[in-house]
Amino acid sequence: MKRLAPLAVVLPLAAALALPAAAQNRNDPNRPTINQLVAQDEARIAQLKANLRVTQEQERDWSRFEAALKDVSKKRAERRLALIDEWDKREADKDRKPLSHADALRKHADALDLRAAELRAIADAAEPFSEKLNPWQRQQVDQVIRNYAKAPFIPEDPRLRNF
């Protein structure tokens, strides 16, 4: 029961933060907002902290790790919505030229550079934190980091993805 208490606080808070953002979304009611995407990730981060049972000794390093995860989450949400806007704009443009292969490769390379910087920031924040974890906690953090590393580049229409 004690493990569920933090979730009982965080999940309604995340939902409440996402509600005002829905008003910004008048063009497409199915399109997620930055607040919705970030709130989902923040709820996952809060759940991770509750599951890890972070101690006082680990708290300082957890804060740095948490800040890195939240920063990456916000950047990814912003990029995703920018991609959606770009796809909408390209679709509305009657005289659009198809993206050349070279341009597509450059866009992909730029996205990989951004992802590499994000993963480096997470690794830098995770290293001192993971040194203070017990083996079970370290395994949980490793799973989260692997999920961040697996997040794919979005070459297809990002409007079709669930968030």
Contacts in CASP RR format, 6 or more apart in sequence:
PFRMAT RR
TARGET T0000
AUTHOR 0000-0000-0000
METHOD contacts of the structure
MODEL  1
MKRLAPLAVVLPLAAALALPAAAQNRNDPNRPTINQLVAQDEARIAQLKA
NLRVTQEQERDWSRFEAALKDVSKKRAERRLALIDEWDKREADKDRKPLS
HADALRKHADALDLRAAELRAIADAAEPFSEKLNPWQRQQVDQVIRNYAK
APFIPEDPRLRNF
3 50 0 8 1.000
3 51 0 8 1.000
6 46 0 8 1.000
6 47 0 8 1.000
6 49 0 8 1.000
6 50 0 8 1.000
7 46 0 8 1.000
7 47 0 8 1.000
7 50 0 8 1.000
10 42 0 8 1.000
10 43 0 8 1.000
10 46 0 8 1.000
10 47 0 8 1.000
10 50 0 8 1.000
11 43 0 8 1.000
14 39 0 8 1.000
14 40 0 8 1.000
14 42 0 8 1.000
14 43 0 8 1.000
15 39 0 8 1.000
17 35 0 8 1.000
17 39 0 8 1.000
18 33 0 8 1.000
18 35 0 8 1.000
18 36 0 8 1.000
18 39 0 8 1.000
20 35 0 8 1.000
21 33 0 8 1.000
21 34 0 8 1.000
21 35 0 8 1.000
21 36 0 8 1.000
22 33 0 8 1.000
22 36 0 8 1.000
24 33 0 8 1.000
25 31 0 8 1.000
25 32 0 8 1.000
25 33 0 8 1.000
28 159 0 8 1.000
31 81 0 8 1.000
31 84 0 8 1.000
31 159 0 8 1.000
32 81 0 8 1.000
32 163 0 8 1.000
33 81 0 8 1.000
34 74 0 8 1.000
34 77 0 8 1.000
34 78 0 8 1.000
34 81 0 8 1.000
36 163 0 8 1.000
37 73 0 8 1.000
37 76 0 8 1.000
37 77 0 8 1.000
37 80 0 8 1.000
37 81 0 8 1.000
37 163 0 8 1.000
38 70 0 8 1.000
38 73 0 8 1.000
38 74 0 8 1.000
38 77 0 8 1.000
40 163 0 8 1.000
41 69 0 8 1.000
41 70 0 8 1.000
41 73 0 8 1.000
41 77 0 8 1.000
42 70 0 8 1.000
42 73 0 8 1.000
45 66 0 8 1.000
45 69 0 8 1.000
45 70 0 8 1.000
45 73 0 8 1.000
48 140 0 8 1.000
48 141 0 8 1.000
48 144 0 8 1.000
49 62 0 8 1.000
49 66 0 8 1.000
51 140 0 8 1.000
52 58 0 8 1.000
52 62 0 8 1.000
52 133 0 8 1.000
52 137 0 8 1.000
52 140 0 8 1.000
52 141 0 8 1.000
53 137 0 8 1.000
54 62 0 8 1.000
57 132 0 8 1.000
58 129 0 8 1.000
58 132 0 8 1.000
58 133 0 8 1.000
61 128 0 8 1.000
61 129 0 8 1.000
61 131 0 8 1.000
61 132 0 8 1.000
62 129 0 8 1.000
64 125 0 8 1.000
64 128 0 8 1.000
64 129 0 8 1.000
65 122 0 8 1.000
65 125 0 8 1.000
65 126 0 8 1.000
65 129 0 8 1.000
65 141 0 8 1.000
67 125 0 8 1.000
68 121 0 8 1.000
68 122 0 8 1.000
68 124 0 8 1.000
68 125 0 8 1.000
68 126 0 8 1.000
69 122 0 8 1.000
69 125 0 8 1.000
69 144 0 8 1.000
69 148 0 8 1.000
71 121 0 8 1.000
72 118 0 8 1.000
72 121 0 8 1.000
72 122 0 8 1.000
72 148 0 8 1.000
75 114 0 8 1.000
75 118 0 8 1.000
76 118 0 8 1.000
76 151 0 8 1.000
79 111 0 8 1.000
79 114 0 8 1.000
80 154 0 8 1.000
80 158 0 8 1.000
80 163 0 8 1.000
83 154 0 8 1.000
83 158 0 8 1.000
84 158 0 8 1.000
84 159 0 8 1.000
87 157 0 8 1.000
87 158 0 8 1.000
87 159 0 8 1.000
88 159 0 8 1.000
90 96 0 8 1.000
99 107 0 8 1.000
104 155 0 8 1.000
108 153 0 8 1.000
108 155 0 8 1.000
111 153 0 8 1.000
111 154 0 8 1.000
112 153 0 8 1.000
115 151 0 8 1.000
115 153 0 8 1.000
118 148 0 8 1.000
119 148 0 8 1.000
119 149 0 8 1.000
122 145 0 8 1.000
122 148 0 8 1.000
123 145 0 8 1.000
126 141 0 8 1.000
126 145 0 8 1.000
129 141 0 8 1.000
130 138 0 8 1.000
130 141 0 8 1.000
130 142 0 8 1.000
133 141 0 8 1.000
154 161 0 8 1.000
END
